[in-house]
Amino acid sequence: MQFRNFKMVGYVVYGRGCFNQLNEILAPHRKNNAPIIFLVDHFFECKPLINKIPLQGNDKIIFANVTYEPKTTQVDSIAEQLKNEFGTVSGIVGIGGGSTMDLAKAVSLMMNNPGSSADYQGWDLVKQAGVYKVGIPTLSGTGAEVSRTTVLTGPARKLGMNSDFTPFDQIILDPELTKNAPGNQRFYTGMDCYIHCIESLEGTFLNEFSKSYGEKALQLCRDIFLGKETWDDECDDKLMMASYAGGMSIAYSQVGVAHAVSYGLSYVLGTKHGIGNCIVMNHLEEYYPQGHKEFKKMVDKGGYEIPNGICSNLTEEQFESMMNVSLSLKPLWENALGKNWEAIMTKQKLRKLYERL
């Protein structure tokens, strides 16, 4: 039997206020006049956080427009801009939610790999390490800070650059940075974490490694979204660790039906990842009966409205495109339904599921 030998994040610092150590963390990685590039979620433009970024020399802040999830064209454009302007850089620091961190990972890789990022959408296609990269989440739940993938929408598919070169060299987990996140956004990314756990813990790839992390992350999600009456600092602390543990759980396992279906939504409709997973999970009682029931409780307790009917006016071409993107994610389906998943999740069945959304 061949056991999976996977790459993890190099260094982790956790704690309220640890963002203030960023300067000393970056110092040993600065090379000559090559700058550090800070890719920052455009949400923070003109916000106080920007003044805390330790700029030196010709360091640069690039505000990442993550209104839509990262595209291969966006990654290629930023990498090309940096190569033209600086030749090389000392590192890339991603500050924001999952989309910003994915963008940072992808740009880091494309600084040292030829061609387009679309060439590397798949498993283990990246051949060269990227430049030094740091992930600093300002939303908790996606697990992007620890994953070996960077999910991108390309010309033909929505698929990650999954490789041992993708994980961050350093992550900074400071719950203070998530304090003023919009409530609905915090819920959707929190549910991304919850859904990670359900898919991992009920998947056929389950093992004690992924189970240990998944059970802890699930417990934290329950504490936050079912046990607490009002949001407080403890919720931010717990959700940041749930995100980390949930990401670790799927590192040695996989996600499942909700993610496989939501990737199709994102590719065709541009649906953001967190809310896309919620839209799909709202209809997955057949596959995750207990998780579905608990998810509905969390939605009701928080008073959130999950969109419905988003596929009601799609063309045949759009349905076909969504199904092709979804069914191309074979490891996700195999984890969810087993080796004979293709006999279970036929195109006709998937089409009916999309029609219900």
N, C-alpha and C positions, 0 to 999 in steps of 0.2 A: 504494500500500500504506500502511495506517495502522499506525504503530509505537506500541507501548504506552508511555505516559509515566507511570511509576509512582512513588509516594511511598515514600521510604525513611525509616528512623529518623533523627531530627534529629542527635543526639549520641551518641557511643559512648566509654566509658572502659573499658579492659581492664587487668587486672593484679592480682596477689595483694595483698590489703589495700586495694584501691581503694574498697571499701564505706565505708571511713572518711572518704571525701571527700563523702559524701552530704549532710552539712549545708551545705557551701559550694556544692554543686551546686543545692540547693533554694533557697538564700537569695534569689537574684534573682527567684524566681517567687512569693514570698510576697506576698499582697495584703492590706493592712489587717489585719483580725481574722479573715479567712477561713483556716481551718485546712488543713493537709496531712493527708490521710487515708492511713494505711498499711494496706493490705489484705495480711494475712500468712497464709500457710498455717498451719492449726491445728496442724500437726506441731510448730511452733516455740513453742507456748504453754509458758511456764515454762522455756524453753531460753535459754542465754546470749545468743543473737543479739538477743533482744528488748531487752536492756540497751544494745545498740549503736545502737538506732534514735534519731536525734536529735530527740526530741519538743520542741516549743516551744509556749507559749501553750495554745490549746485544740485542738492537734493530737490526733488520735485513732488508736488501733490497733483495727482490726476483724479478728478471727481468722476467716478464711474456711474454712468446712467444705467441703473438696474430696474427701470420701469418694466422692462421685459427681461427675461432670463438671458444669460450670456450666449452670444452667438459666435461661431467660429470667425466670422468676418470682423467682429469687434475685437476679439483676441488678436487676430492677425494685424489689424490696424494699429493697435497700441504697441505691439512688439516691433512693428516696422518703424513706427514713429520714434521709439526709444533707440533703435539701432541707428537710425539716420541722425538723431540728435546727439547721442552720446557714444555710439559704437558699442559699448557694453555698460552694464550697471553692476553695482555691488550687491544689490538685492531688491526684492519686491516685497512690500508689506501690504497685505490686504486688511482693510478695516471696514467692517460692515456685516451684513447678513450672509447667508449661504451663497448668494449669487456673486457678491463681491469677493468672497474668499475663493470661489471657484475660478473667477476671472484672474485673480492673483496667481493661483497655481498654474493656470494655463499660460499666462503671459511669461511666467518664470521659465516654463518648459520651452516655449517658443523662442526665447532669447538664445537658446543653444541647440535647437533642432531645426533642420531645413524644411522648406515647403510651407504648407498651410496646416493649421491645427485640425482641420477636417481630415487630414491624412492619418491622424492618430486617434480617431474616434473608434474605440474598440478595446480589446484586452491585450496589454503588453506589447503595444506597437511603438511606444516611445523608447528610443535607443540611447539617448544622452541625458544626463542629469541637467536640470535647469539651473538657473542662478539661485543663490540663497533666498529662501522665502519664509515669511512670517505670517501667521494667521491670527487676527484679533477679532473675535466675534462681538458684535454689538446687538445681536439677537441670538436667542438660544433655541436649539431644536433640530436643526438640519443635520448636525454631525459632520458638516463639511470641514470643520477644523481638524478632524482626525481621519477622514476617509482617504483612500488611495485612488479616488476618482475626481474628476472635475467635469461636471455635467454641462454639455454644450449643445446648442441647436445648430446643426450644420445644414448644408444644402440638401442633403438626402436623408438625414436622420437626426433624432435627438439621442445622444449617446455620450458617455463619458470618455475622457482620456484615462483609462484605467491602467495604472502601472506602478511599479515600485519606486519610480522617480517622482510620482505625483504628490505624496504626503509632504506637509510642511516640515521644515527643519526646526521650527520653533513655533509654539502657540502661546498666546498670552490670554489667560482666562480671568477677566476682571468683571465680576458681576455688576460693579458700579456703572459700567458702560451700557447696560441693558435697562437701566432704571426708568428712563422716559420713553421707552418704546411704545408705539401706538398699541392700544389694547387688542384690537382685532388681529394685527400683524403678529403680536406676541402669541396669541392663541393659535393661529394657523401654523406657526413654526413649532410651537409646543406640541400640536397634534401630529406634525411630521415625525417628531421624536416618538410619540406614543404609538403611531402606526408602524414605525421601524420595529419597535419592540414586539408588537403583535405578530408582524410578518416573520420576524426572526425566530421568536419562540414557538410559533406554530408551523415552521417550515421543515422540510425534509432534510435540510443541511444542518439542523441543530446539533450542537455538541456542547460539552460542559464549559468551554471557553466562552462561546457566544451566549450561552444560557446564563452564566454568572453575571455578565455585564447587562444582558437584557432584562433579567429579573430585577436588578437594582434600579435600572432606568425606569422600568414600569412602575415600581413601587414609588419612586419619586414623582412621576407623573400623576399617580393616583393621589398622593399627598397634596399636590399643588391644585389639581383641577377638580378634585372631589372633596378633599378634606378641608380646604381653606375657604373661608367666607369672603375675605378681602385680600387683594394682592399686596404683598409687603416685601421687604428686602430678602426675607428668608425664601420667598418664592423665586426671586431672581437667582439666589445662590443655588437652590436645588435644581432649577431648570437648566442652569449652565452645566451642572454635573450630570443631569439626566441626558443632555445633549451629547456630552463626552462619552458617557457609558453606552448610550444607544448607538452612537457611531462605532464604538469598539465592538459592540455586539454583532453588527452586520459586517465588520471587517473580516471576521472568520466565518461568516454565514452569508446571508443575502436577504434582500427585501422580497416582496411578493406581488400579489395581484393589484393592490392599490397603486403601487409605484409603476408597475408595468402598464396599467391602463392610463394613469395620469400623464405619463410621458407622451402618449398619443395626443391627449388634450393640449398639452403644452406646445407640441410641435405644430399642430394645426390651428389652434385658437389663441396661442400665446398665454394660456392660463398659468399663473404663477404656481410654483411647486407646492407650497404649503396648502393653499386653498384647493388646488387640484386634487391633492390626496384626500382632503376632507370631502370634496364633491363625490369622489369615487367611494370612499369608505362608507358614506351615507347609504350605499346600495349593496354592500358586501355581506349581508346577513348569511348568504349561502356558504361563503368561504370562511368567514371569521365570526360565527354567531355570537360568542361571548364578547369578543372585542368590539363588534358592531354595536351591541347593546350598551356596553360601557361608554363607547364613543358618543352615542346619542345622549346618555346621561350628562356627559361633560358639556356637550353643546347646549343642552337645555339649561343646565346649572349656570352657565355663563351668559345665557340669553342671546346666543349667536344665531344668525340665519345662514344656513348653508345654501348657496345658489342651486336652483333646480331648472331643468329644461334647457340647459346650455347647448345641447345637441339637437334641439327640435327642428332647426331649419337648415341642417347641413346638406350639402350635395352628396351624390354618390361618390364623387371623386374625393371629397373630404373624409367621408367614412372610410374609404379604401386606404387613404393615406394614414389615418389614425391607426387603423388595424395593422397595417404593415409595420409601422414604427413600434407598436406595442408587441407584436408577435416576434419581432427581431430580438427581443430581450430574453433570450432563451434561459440564461441562468436564473432569472427572476421567476419565470414560469415553472422551471424544474424545482426550485426551492418550494414554491407554493403548492404544486400539484403532483410532483413526482416525475419519474423518468418518462412516463407515458402521457405527459401533459398535453401533447398535441392532439391526442384522441379525446381529451376532456374539454380543452378550451379550443373548440373549433371556431372558424371565422364566423359562422352563423351565431354561435353562442356569444362571442365577443361583440358582434354587431348589436345583438339584443341588449347587452349590458350598456353599450354606449348610448343606445336609444333611450334608455331609462334615465340617463344623466341629464 
